[in-house]
């Protein structure tokens, strides 16, 4: 291989292509009502992870985030959503459910 420094980038791109990216979206209420959910996410190494806090600025550019934010405002509870392949799962509100679904 002429450029061995490119090997990590090549492997990373192949993993993203094969496995995909796991998007974790948290509502603003998580930080106030159940910060343990955020702690669980930070405690584990999750490859190809994107952590996104749903807020008004992002919601203006993304319909999925807008609907998540609207649901969170009406319910008034903190929720976490795990999305993969542009499809989001059901809202997660408990620590045990988050641990189970993060590694499914």
N, C-alpha and C positions, 0 to 999 in steps of 0.2 A: 504494500500500500504506500503510495507516494506521500500522503498526508496523514500520518497516524494521529495527529491532534484532532482530526475530524471524526474519529471513530465514536467518541461519546455522543456527538450530535447525531450521527447516523443511527446509533442504537436507540437514542431517545425518540427520534422520528419514527422508527420502526415500531416501538412500543406504543406510541400514540396512535399509529395507524391500526395496529392489531387490537389493542385493548380499549382505546378510546380515552376520553377525558371525563373524569368524574367531577361534576360541578356541585358544590355544596352552597346552597343559598340560605342565609339566615335573615329573619325579620328583625327589625330594630328592637322589638320587645324582648328578644332573647337575652340581650345584654343586661336588661333590667330585671326580668322575671326569672330566668333560669340560666345564669352564666355558666353553670356546670356543663351545659351542652357544648358551649364553645371550648371549654377546657378539654373535653373528650376529643374533639376534633384536633386540637393542637397536640395532644399527648401521643398520637399515633402517626407513623410515617405512612402516608398514602400517596403512591406514585400517581403522577398525572392528575393532581388535584388542583382545582380552582376554588377558592373560598371567596364568596361574594356577599356583602351586606346589602340587602335590598334597601335602597333609599330613593328619594324623589328624583334625583339627578339621573340615576341609571334607569328608573322606571319610564322616563320620558323617551328613552331610546330602545326599550325592550318590552314587548307586550307581556311576555311571561312574567317578568319581574313586576310589571304593573299589576297583573292579576294577583300575584302572591302578596304584594303590598296591600292591595285593596282588601283581600280576605283577612290579612293580619290586623288591619285597622278596625274592621267590623267586629272581629272576635276579641281583640284586645289581649291576645296571648302570644307568647313567643313560640315560633315554630322554625324547624329546619327542614329544608327540602333537598333531596339528593336527586340530581339529574344526570342522565347519561344518554348520549345520542339524541339530544334535543327533546327528551321526554323526562318529565319530572314525576317522581313518585308521590305518594300521599304525604301529608304533613306529619312531621315527627315532633312529639312534645315531651317524651320521657327519655331519660338517660339510657335505660335498658334497650329501648327500641332503636335508639340511635346507634348504640354499639352493635346491635344485631344487623342493622341495615348498612352500616358503613362497610362491613367486610363480606357482604353477601355477593 
